[in-house]
Amino acid sequence: MAMVDLKDFSLSELERELPQISAEKFRAKQIFSWIYQKGVFDFDRMTNLPAELRNKLKDKFFIIGFKLVKKSISRDQTQKLLMGLDDGNLIESVIIPADDRVTGCVSSQAGCKYACGFCASGASGFKRNLTCGEMMEQVLLIKCNSEGNKLTHIVFMGTGEPLDNYDNVLKVIRIINSKESLNIGQRRITISTCGLVPQIRKLAKEGLQVELSVSLHAADDLTRSRIMPINKKISIKRTDRGIKRIHQRYQ
């Protein structure tokens, strides 16, 4: 039987899952605390769980599945983590320390469909969306590799287009925002997009207070179309109109 990534589960989902292995649902909060608050990824070290349950968890779930291929550290202490997935794809995450904050930059896809001229993400084409668990693993490894295990902000600005992996990205945001997990405030979470207007409109209806960063990179459609192929489908005018409508709705 294939092992299941425990980080794919929200707290409520894990509460529903645990009875399948004859465990009380309150154990889900204990497991979340060990993983997300204490940074413990070994079931044997979760000492307030019964030994029988720890063995059942080891038989069914895994917590860490990535291989850290390379870690690069710049002079300003920014770190780039190159990680290998179990299917051979590579993704990157970045740790950005600045004054009293540490920002984690998370990838949402392996590769990218949008082939922006200034970005290396789409150079080899789109491979697949990352799962909730794979994005959560990046967040955990960012936290573990930052000085003092500090992590205050999250930006979805790594490999891929976050709004093209909409459901998984929104699930990750809700997990890291929850008080049982990392308790990172929504206003400290930013989604970067090349301008997928339908998804932006959908995001506006979610009731979240996350930040949105729209990458324009040019002031006119002719220039932007040369460097960002998405502009041929969703122009600056359409992007601007969509954002204005959202802004007006929430004023």
C-alpha positions in Angstrom: 0.0 0.0 0.0 1.4 3.4 -1.0 2.2 5.8 1.9 0.0 8.9 2.2 1.4 12.4 2.7 0.0 13.5 6.1 0.4 17.2 5.1 -2.2 16.8 2.4 -4.8 16.8 5.2 -6.3 19.9 6.8 -7.1 19.5 10.5 -10.8 18.7 9.9 -9.8 16.2 7.2 -7.3 14.5 9.6 -10.0 14.4 12.3 -12.2 12.4 9.9 -9.3 10.2 8.7 -8.0 9.0 12.1 -11.0 6.9 13.0 -10.1 4.8 10.0 -7.2 3.5 12.0 -9.2 3.4 15.2 -7.8 6.6 16.6 -9.7 9.4 18.4 -10.2 12.5 16.4 -8.7 14.7 19.1 -5.3 13.2 18.2 -5.3 15.3 15.0 -4.6 18.5 17.0 -1.7 16.8 18.8 -0.2 15.6 15.5 -0.6 19.1 14.0 1.1 20.6 17.0 4.1 18.2 16.7 4.5 18.9 13.0 3.7 22.5 12.5 4.5 24.1 15.9 7.3 21.9 17.3 8.9 20.9 14.0 8.9 17.2 14.8 8.7 14.9 11.8 9.3 11.6 13.4 6.2 9.8 14.7 8.3 8.0 17.4 9.1 11.4 19.0 5.4 12.3 19.4 5.5 11.2 23.0 1.9 12.1 23.9 0.6 9.6 21.3 0.1 6.0 22.3 2.8 3.6 21.0 0.1 1.7 19.1 -1.1 4.8 17.3 2.5 5.9 16.5 3.0 2.5 14.8 -0.2 2.8 12.8 0.8 6.3 11.7 4.2 5.1 10.5 2.5 2.3 8.5 0.1 4.7 6.7 1.6 8.2 6.5 4.8 10.0 5.8 5.7 13.6 6.8 8.9 14.5 4.8 9.3 13.1 1.3 11.7 15.6 -0.4 15.4 15.3 -1.0 17.3 18.5 -0.4 19.5 18.6 -3.5 21.3 21.8 -2.9 21.3 24.8 -0.6 22.8 28.1 -1.7 23.4 31.0 0.7 24.1 34.5 -0.5 26.0 37.3 1.2 22.8 38.8 2.6 21.9 35.4 4.1 19.1 34.7 1.6 18.9 30.9 1.1 17.8 29.0 -2.0 16.7 25.4 -1.5 16.7 23.1 -4.5 14.5 20.1 -3.7 13.9 16.8 -5.5 10.4 15.3 -5.7 9.7 11.6 -5.7 8.9 11.7 -9.4 12.2 13.3 -10.3 11.0 16.9 -10.7 12.9 19.7 -9.1 11.5 22.8 -7.4 13.0 25.7 -5.5 12.1 27.5 -2.3 13.7 30.7 -1.0 14.3 32.0 2.5 14.5 35.8 2.6 15.5 37.4 6.0 15.1 41.1 6.5 15.2 43.0 9.7 12.5 41.5 12.0 10.9 39.3 9.4 11.7 36.1 7.5 9.8 35.5 4.3 9.4 32.1 2.7 9.0 31.9 -1.1 7.1 28.8 -2.1 6.7 27.1 -5.5 3.2 26.0 -6.6 4.0 24.0 -9.7 6.8 21.9 -11.3 7.5 24.0 -14.3 5.0 26.6 -15.7 2.7 27.0 -18.7 3.1 30.7 -19.2 6.6 31.1 -20.5 7.3 34.6 -19.4 10.5 35.8 -21.1 12.1 37.0 -17.9 11.4 33.9 -15.9 13.2 30.5 -15.9 10.2 28.6 -14.5 8.7 27.9 -17.9 11.9 27.2 -19.8 11.4 23.5 -19.7 7.6 23.6 -19.9 4.9 22.6 -17.5 5.2 19.4 -15.6 2.4 19.3 -13.0 0.7 21.0 -10.1 2.2 20.5 -6.7 0.0 18.9 -4.1 -1.0 20.6 -0.9 1.4 18.4 1.0 4.3 19.3 -1.3 3.8 23.0 -0.7 3.4 22.5 3.0 6.7 20.5 3.0 8.4 23.5 1.4 7.0 25.7 4.2 8.2 23.3 6.9 11.7 23.1 5.3 11.9 26.8 5.0 11.1 27.2 8.7 13.6 24.5 9.7 16.4 26.1 7.7 15.8 29.7 8.8 17.7 31.1 11.7 15.9 30.4 14.9 13.2 28.5 13.0 11.6 31.9 12.3 9.0 32.3 9.6 6.7 35.3 9.5 5.6 35.8 5.9 4.8 33.5 2.9 4.9 34.5 -0.7 3.7 32.2 -3.5 6.3 33.5 -6.0 8.4 30.4 -6.7 8.2 28.1 -9.7 4.8 28.1 -11.4 1.6 30.2 -11.5 -0.2 29.9 -8.1 -3.6 30.7 -9.4 -3.3 27.9 -12.0 -3.1 25.6 -9.0 -6.0 27.4 -7.3 -7.6 24.8 -5.0 -4.3 23.4 -3.6 -2.8 26.9 -3.0 -6.0 28.0 -1.2 -5.9 24.9 1.0 -2.3 25.6 1.9 -3.1 29.1 2.9 -5.9 28.0 5.2 -3.6 25.4 6.8 -0.7 27.8 7.5 -3.2 30.5 8.7 -4.9 28.2 11.2 -4.0 28.6 14.9 -3.4 24.8 15.2 -0.7 25.0 12.5 1.7 27.9 11.9 -0.8 30.7 12.7 0.6 33.0 10.0 -1.8 36.0 9.5 -3.5 36.2 6.1 -2.2 39.7 5.5 1.3 38.2 5.7 0.6 35.8 2.8 1.0 37.0 -0.8 -0.1 35.3 -4.0 1.8 36.5 -7.1 0.1 36.0 -10.5 0.7 36.9 -14.1 -2.9 38.1 -14.3 -5.4 35.2 -14.5 -8.5 37.4 -14.2 -11.1 34.6 -13.8 -9.2 33.2 -10.8 -8.6 36.7 -9.4 -12.3 37.3 -9.4 -12.9 33.9 -7.8 -10.3 34.7 -5.1 -12.1 37.9 -4.3 -15.1 35.9 -3.2 -13.2 33.7 -0.8 -13.4 36.1 2.1 -9.6 36.0 2.6 -7.4 38.9 3.4 -4.3 37.7 1.6 -2.2 40.1 -0.5 -2.3 39.8 -4.3 0.7 40.8 -6.5 -0.1 41.1 -10.2 3.0 40.9 -12.5 2.6 43.4 -15.3 6.3 44.1 -16.3 5.2 46.5 -19.0 2.9 49.5 -19.4 1.5 48.7 -22.8 0.0 45.6 -24.4 2.5 45.5 -27.3 5.5 45.3 -25.0 3.9 43.0 -22.5 2.8 40.6 -25.2 6.4 40.2 -26.3 7.6 39.2 -22.9 4.4 37.7 -21.4 2.4 35.5 -23.8 -0.5 35.5 -21.4 -1.1 39.1 -22.4 -2.4 38.0 -25.8 -5.3 36.3 -24.0 -5.7 38.5 -21.0 -4.6 42.1 -21.9 -3.5 44.8 -19.5 -6.8 46.6 -20.0 -8.8 43.4 -19.1 -6.5 42.8 -16.1 -6.8 46.3 -14.9 -10.6 46.3 -15.4 -10.9 43.1 -13.4 -8.9 44.3 -10.5 -10.8 47.7 -10.4 -14.1 45.8 -10.2 -12.8 43.8 -7.3 -11.4 46.9 -5.6 -14.7 48.8 -6.0 -16.6 45.8 -4.5 -14.6 45.9 -1.3 -14.3 49.7 -0.8 
